[in-house]
């Protein structure tokens, strides 16, 4: 190190300083400025990318919230439709039951009316047959009793005895 201090030359130092300052100026103009510009552009690009990513994240969160809301609305609508369908089913079943009961009641009433009509017809026919049989029996009895003169007189006296004059 002593040798460097002893061999020190101001001319060489001046030219070295001049070259060094020129080199710094050239580097600043042609190397550092483009390097710093590209670093700044890269930094700005990264900042923009981060902002875009943050905006995209916020938009995704909004979309997820919208999707959840839409899903909730769809579930509510589905539940309402199912409830309405159940109510409609119950209504249809109850209407069908009441219609079936009314039809059964109507058929029962028709059957009862038909049975009553048939019963009345049978009773009328039975009465007709009984009266016809009674007349035949009476006719035969009268023929037997009136065939004899003594029996006729007896019958007339008996009938006269049964009727009282007022």
Buried (B, 14 or more C-beta within 10 A) or exposed (E): EEEEEEEEEEEEEEEEEEEEEEEEEEEEEEEEEEEEEEEEEEEEEEEEEEEEEEEEEEEEEEEEEEEEEEEEEEEEEEEEEEEEEEEEEEEEEEEEEEEEEEEEEEEEEEEEEEEEEEEEEEEEEEEEEEEEEEEEEEEEEEEEEEEEEEEEEEBEEEEEEEEEEE
